[in-house]
C-alpha cells in the first residue's frame, strides 16, 4: 500500500539519512548516464577524425552542431515540463510537444538552401537532420516528466536510451565507412525509434489532476534561454567554418570536443537541482555551483598537464601539436557549465530576460570576429575564451539579484513518493521551508 506524503515525511524525520541515500542513488545514476551520453557524443568526432578527411570532418561537426542548436527547443521543453511538473504535478503536454517538434524539423527543411550555401552541406543533409531533431524534441517531454517528478533512476535510463538512438546510428555509419551523409542517415533512423521507448518509460497510472496546463509562453521562455546557451557555446565552431581554412576548421572541431566535455561533464548537478530550484531551495544552487565549478577546475588542470594526450585521444596523432591549446578549450566549456547552472536558477526563479547575458555574448563574439577576422585556431580560440569569461561574469552579476516570487497553490503540488519507487528521490519537506517557491517558468 502506497504511503501518503505525511507518512513519508515522518519516515524521513525518523531516519535523516534516508533522503540523502535516495539522492545519492539518483546522483550515481545520473552521473553514469551522463558518462554514457558524453562518451557516445565524444566517440562520434573521435571516429570521424580517424575515418574522414578534414573537409568531411568539418561537415559532420557542423551538421551535429546544427542538430544541437535547432534541437534546443527540446531542451527548453524538457526544462519547462520539469519545472511545471515539480510545482504543479502532471498535466497533458503532448500537443505542445508535437507542435514544438514540427516547428524545429520544419525550420531545418525550410532553411535547406541557406545551409547548403552558407555551410557547404550536401543538399540532402538538412532533411536527415530534421528527422533526428524531431525525435530529440519528442523524447524531451518524457525526460522532463521524469526529471520534474524526481524519478531520477528512470531519467538516467531515458538519457541513455536517447543517447544510444541519437549517436549510435552515426557511430555505426562511421564504422561502416558510409561518409558523413550516410552516417547521419543511419543516425536519423535510430533516433526515430527513441520517442516511443521513452514515452513508455515515463508512463504513470492515470490520476485526476487540477494542475494548470503548460503554456506556450512557458515553453518559449525555456526554449529561448536554452537556445541562447547552445548558440553561445557552439558559435565558435560554426564560425570556424567561415573563418578558418578546411584543415584548421577540422582541427578546431577536435578542440571543441574538450569544450563540450567540460560543459556537460558536471550536468548531474544541474539535473538534480532543477526541481528543487523550482520550489525555491537556494541551497541547491550553492551546491550545484560548487560541484560544477570544482569539476571545471579539475578538467582545466588535467588538460594543462596532458593537453597533447587529450588532443591525441580526441582526434588522433595528427592533432597532437595542438595540445598546448587544450586548457583554453576546456576553460571555455567549464565557464559555460557554470553559466548553465546560473541560467537554470534564473529560469526556475521566474526572472525576466534570464538569457540576456548569453545573447550579448553571442553578439560580442560575432562583432569581434567580424572585425578582426581571425584565420588561425589560436586567434578564434582567444575570442571564444574572452566571450565565455565575459558571459559568465555578466550572468553571475545578474544572478545576485533576488526575484520576488509568488506563493504556489499547495493543492496543486505533487505528493511525495518513496525513493524506492521508480528511482524517485523524495522532495524536500516543504513544511519547514519559509521561502516561497518560484513560478513554474519565467514570464514570456
C-alpha positions in Angstrom: 0.0 0.0 0.0 1.5 3.4 -1.1 2.4 5.7 1.7 0.9 9.2 2.0 3.0 12.3 1.9 2.6 12.7 5.7 3.8 9.2 6.3 6.8 9.8 4.0 7.8 13.0 5.9 7.5 11.1 9.2 9.8 8.3 7.9 12.3 10.9 6.9 12.2 12.6 10.3 12.9 9.2 11.9 15.8 8.4 9.5 17.6 11.6 8.5 19.9 9.7 6.2 17.1 8.2 4.1 16.6 11.2 1.8 20.4 11.5 1.3 20.6 7.9 0.4 17.9 8.5 -2.2 19.7 11.5 -3.7 22.9 9.5 -3.6 21.5 6.8 -5.7 19.9 9.4 -8.0 23.3 11.2 -8.4 25.1 8.0 -9.2 22.5 7.0 -11.8 22.6 10.4 -13.5 26.3 10.5 -13.4 26.6 7.1 -15.0 24.1 8.1 -17.6 26.0 11.3 -18.2 29.2 9.4 -18.7 27.5 7.2 -21.3 25.9 10.2 -23.1 29.1 12.2 -23.2 31.1 9.1 -24.1 28.9 8.4 -27.1 29.0 12.1 -28.1 32.7 12.1 -27.7 33.1 8.9 -29.7 31.5 10.4 -32.8 34.1 13.0 -33.5 36.9 10.7 -32.4 35.9 8.1 -35.0 35.2 10.8 -37.6 38.7 12.3 -37.1 40.2 8.9 -37.9 37.9 7.9 -40.8 37.1 11.2 -42.6 39.4 13.7 -44.2 39.5 17.2 -42.6 36.8 18.6 -45.0 34.3 15.8 -44.3 35.1 16.0 -40.6 34.2 19.7 -40.6 31.0 19.0 -42.5 29.9 16.3 -39.9 30.9 18.6 -37.0 28.9 21.5 -38.4 25.9 19.2 -39.0 26.0 17.9 -35.4 26.3 21.4 -34.2 23.1 22.3 -36.2 21.2 19.5 -34.6 22.4 20.7 -31.2 21.2 24.3 -31.9 17.9 23.6 -33.7 17.1 20.8 -31.2 17.5 23.3 -28.3 13.7 23.8 -28.1 13.7 20.2 -26.9 16.0 21.2 -24.0 13.7 24.2 -23.4 10.7 21.9 -23.4 12.3 19.5 -21.0 13.2 22.3 -18.7 9.7 23.8 -18.8 8.0 20.5 -18.3 10.3 19.6 -15.4 9.7 22.9 -13.6 5.9 22.8 -14.2 5.8 19.2 -13.0 7.8 19.9 -9.9 5.5 22.8 -8.9 2.1 21.6 -10.1 2.1 17.9 -10.8 1.2 16.1 -14.0 -0.6 17.8 -16.9 -1.1 16.9 -20.6 1.8 18.3 -22.7 1.6 16.0 -25.8 0.1 18.5 -28.2 2.5 21.3 -27.3 5.4 18.8 -27.7 4.2 17.7 -31.2 4.0 21.4 -32.3 7.4 22.1 -31.0 8.9 19.1 -32.8 7.2 20.1 -36.0 8.5 23.6 -35.8 12.1 22.5 -35.2 12.1 20.0 -38.0 10.3 22.3 -40.4 12.8 25.1 -39.8 15.7 22.8 -40.9 13.9 21.7 -44.0 12.9 25.3 -44.9 16.5 26.5 -44.4 18.0 23.9 -46.7 19.0 26.4 -49.5 20.7 28.7 -46.9 22.5 25.8 -45.1 23.8 24.3 -48.4 25.3 27.7 -49.5 26.5 29.1 -46.2 27.9 25.9 -44.6 28.6 24.0 -47.8 26.5 21.0 -46.8 25.1 18.3 -49.1 21.5 19.1 -50.2 20.0 16.0 -48.6 21.6 16.6 -45.2 19.1 19.1 -43.7 16.3 16.6 -44.2 18.2 13.9 -42.3 19.0 16.4 -39.5 15.3 17.3 -39.4 14.3 13.7 -38.6 16.9 13.4 -35.8 15.9 16.8 -34.4 12.2 15.9 -34.3 13.0 12.7 -32.4 15.1 14.5 -29.9 12.3 17.1 -29.2 9.6 14.4 -28.8 11.8 12.5 -26.4 12.5 15.6 -24.3 8.9 15.7 -23.0 9.3 12.3 -21.3 12.7 13.3 -19.9 11.1 16.5 -18.4 8.3 14.5 -16.8 10.8 12.1 -15.2 13.0 15.0 -14.0 10.2 17.1 -12.6 8.8 14.2 -10.7 12.3 13.3 -9.4 12.3 9.8 -10.9 16.0 10.1 -11.4 16.8 6.5 -12.0 14.3 6.3 -14.8 15.6 9.6 -16.0 19.1 8.2 -16.2 17.8 5.2 -18.3 15.9 7.6 -20.6 19.1 9.7 -21.1 21.0 6.6 -22.0 18.3 5.4 -24.5 18.2 8.8 -26.2 22.0 9.0 -26.4 22.1 5.5 -28.0 19.4 6.5 -30.5 21.0 9.9 -31.3 24.6 8.8 -31.6 24.6 5.0 -32.0 23.5 5.2 -35.6 26.1 7.8 -36.5 28.8 5.7 -34.9 27.6 2.6 -36.8 27.6 4.6 -40.1 31.2 5.8 -39.5 32.4 2.3 -38.7 30.8 1.1 -41.9 32.6 3.8 -43.9 29.4 5.5 -45.2 30.8 9.0 -45.0 29.1 11.9 -43.2 25.8 11.8 -45.1 25.5 8.0 -44.7 26.3 8.2 -41.0 23.7 10.9 -40.4 21.1 8.8 -42.4 21.7 5.8 -40.1 21.6 8.1 -37.1 18.2 9.5 -38.2 16.8 6.0 -38.4 17.9 5.0 -34.9 16.9 8.4 -33.4 13.4 8.0 -34.8 12.9 4.9 -32.6 13.5 6.6 -29.3 10.4 8.7 -28.5 8.1 5.7 -28.2 10.5 3.9 -25.9 10.8 7.0 -23.6 7.1 7.6 -23.5 6.6 4.1 -22.2 9.4 4.6 -19.6 7.7 7.8 -18.3 4.2 6.4 -18.2 2.4 6.7 -14.9 -1.1 5.5 -13.7 -3.8 7.9 -14.7 -4.8 10.2 -11.9 -7.2 13.1 -11.7 -5.3 16.4 -11.8 -6.2 20.0 -11.2 -2.8 21.2 -12.4 -2.8 24.1 -14.8 -1.7 23.4 -18.4 1.8 24.1 -19.5 1.5 27.2 -21.8 3.3 28.2 -25.0 4.8 31.1 -23.2 6.4 28.9 -20.6 7.9 26.7 -23.3 9.1 29.7 -25.3 10.8 31.1 -22.3 12.7 27.8 -21.7 13.5 27.5 -25.4 14.8 31.0 -25.6 17.2 30.5 -22.7 18.5 27.1 -23.7 18.8 28.3 -27.3 21.0 31.2 -26.1 23.1 28.7 -24.1 23.7 26.4 -27.0 24.3 29.2 -29.6 26.9 30.9 -27.5 28.7 27.6 -26.8 28.6 26.4 -30.4 29.1 29.8 -32.1 32.9 29.5 -32.4 32.6 26.0 -34.0 30.2 27.4 -36.7 32.3 30.5 -37.2 35.3 28.3 -37.8 33.6 27.0 -40.9 33.6 30.6 -42.3 36.9 32.0 -40.9 39.4 29.1 -41.0 40.7 27.0 -43.9 39.3 23.4 -44.0 42.3 21.8 -42.3 42.3 24.3 -39.4 38.5 24.2 -39.2 38.7 20.4 -38.7 41.4 20.9 -36.1 39.2 23.4 -34.3 36.3 21.0 -34.3 38.6 18.4 -32.5 39.4 21.1 -29.8 35.7 21.7 -29.2 35.4 18.1 -28.1 37.3 19.2 -25.0 35.0 22.2 -24.6 31.8 20.1 -24.8 33.2 17.6 -22.4 33.9 20.3 -19.8 30.5 21.8 -20.4 28.4 18.6 -20.0 30.6 16.6 -17.6 29.1 18.2 -14.4 25.5 18.2 -15.7 24.4 15.9 -12.9 24.4 18.9 -10.5 22.0 20.9 -12.7 19.7 17.9 -13.3 19.3 17.1 -9.6 19.0 20.8 -8.6 16.3 21.9 -11.0 13.2 20.5 -9.3 14.4 21.9 -6.0 15.2 25.3 -7.5 11.7 25.4 -8.9 10.5 25.1 -5.2 12.7 27.9 -4.0 15.5 25.9 -2.5 18.5 28.3 -2.6 20.9 25.8 -1.0 20.6 23.6 -4.1 22.1 26.4 -6.2 25.1 26.8 -3.9 25.8 23.1 -4.1 25.3 22.9 -7.8 27.7 25.8 -8.4 30.3 24.3 -6.1 30.2 20.9 -7.8 30.2 22.4 -11.4 33.0 24.9 -10.6 35.1 22.2 -8.9 34.7 19.9 -11.9 35.7 22.6 -14.3 38.9 23.4 -12.3 39.9 19.7 -12.3 39.3 19.4 -16.1 41.3 22.5 -16.9 44.2 21.3 -14.7 44.1 17.9 -16.3 44.2 19.5 -19.8 47.1 21.6 -18.8 49.1 18.5 -17.7 48.1 16.3 -20.5 47.0 18.5 -23.4 48.8 16.6 -26.1 47.2 13.3 -24.9 43.8 14.9 -24.8 44.1 16.0 -28.4 45.6 12.7 -29.5 42.6 10.8 -27.9 40.1 13.3 -29.4 41.5 13.4 -33.0 44.4 11.1 -33.4 48.2 11.7 -33.6 47.8 14.3 -36.4 46.4 16.8 -33.9 48.9 16.2 -31.1 50.7 19.5 -31.9 47.6 21.4 -30.7 47.9 20.1 -27.1 49.1 23.5 -25.8 45.6 24.9 -26.5 43.8 22.1 -24.6 43.4 24.1 -21.3 41.9 27.0 -23.2 39.3 24.8 -24.9 38.5 23.1 -21.5 38.2 26.5 -19.8 35.6 27.7 -22.4 33.4 24.7 -21.6 33.9 24.9 -17.8 32.8 28.6 -17.8 29.7 27.8 -19.8 28.9 24.9 -17.4 28.8 27.5 -14.5 26.7 29.8 -16.7 24.2 27.0 -17.4 23.6 26.4 -13.6 23.0 30.1 -13.1 20.7 30.2 -16.1 18.6 27.3 -14.7 18.4 29.1 -11.4 17.2 32.3 -13.0 14.6 30.5 -15.1 13.3 28.5 -12.1 13.0 31.8 -10.1 11.0 33.4 -12.8 13.5 36.1 -13.8 12.7 38.2 -16.9 15.3 38.2 -19.7 17.3 35.5 -17.9 19.3 34.7 -21.1 20.1 38.4 -21.9 23.8 38.0 -20.9 24.2 35.0 -23.3 22.8 36.8 -26.3 25.1 39.7 -25.5 28.0 37.2 -25.5 26.9 35.9 -28.9 26.7 39.4 -30.3 30.1 40.3 -28.9 31.8 37.2 -30.4 30.3 37.8 -33.8 31.3 41.5 -33.7 34.8 40.8 -32.6 35.4 38.0 -35.2 33.8 40.1 -38.0 36.2 43.0 -37.1 39.4 41.1 -36.5 38.7 38.2 -38.9 41.0 35.6 -37.1 42.2 33.0 -39.6 44.1 30.7 -37.1 43.0 28.3 -34.4 44.5 30.3 -31.5 43.0 33.6 -32.8 39.5 32.2 -32.9 40.0 30.4 -29.6 41.1 33.6 -27.8 37.9 35.3 -29.0 35.8 32.4 -27.8 37.5 32.3 -24.3 37.0 36.0 -23.9 33.4 35.6 -24.7 33.0 32.8 -22.2 34.6 34.9 -19.4 32.5 38.0 -20.1 29.3 36.0 -20.4 29.8 34.1 -17.2 30.8 37.3 -15.3 27.7 39.1 -16.5 25.4 36.2 -15.7 26.9 36.0 -12.2 26.2 39.7 -11.6 22.5 39.4 -12.7 22.1 36.2 -10.7 22.8 38.0 -7.5 19.6 39.9 -7.8 16.7 38.3 -6.0 13.5 37.8 -7.9 10.2 38.2 -5.9 8.2 35.1 -6.3 4.5 34.4 -5.5 3.5 31.5 -3.3 2.2 28.5 -5.1 -1.1 26.8 -4.7 -0.3 23.9 -2.2 -3.2 21.9 -3.6 -1.6 21.6 -7.0 1.7 20.2 -5.7 2.5 16.6 -6.4 2.6 14.3 -3.3 5.9 13.0 -2.1 6.7 9.4 -3.0 9.1 6.8 -1.7 12.5 6.9 -3.3 12.4 3.2 -4.0 9.6 3.5 -6.4 10.9 4.1 -9.9 14.1 5.6 -8.6 12.2 8.6 -7.3 14.1 10.8 -4.8 11.9 12.3 -2.1 11.3 16.0 -2.4 12.3 18.2 0.5 9.9 18.7 3.3 8.1 21.9 2.3 6.6 22.5 5.7 9.9 23.7 7.1 10.8 25.9 4.1 9.8 29.5 4.8 10.9 30.6 1.3 8.1 30.8 -1.3 8.7 28.7 -4.4 9.2 30.3 -7.8 6.7 30.2 -10.6 6.5 27.3 -13.0 8.5 29.1 -15.6 9.7 32.6 -16.3 7.3 35.1 -17.8 7.2 35.3 -21.5 
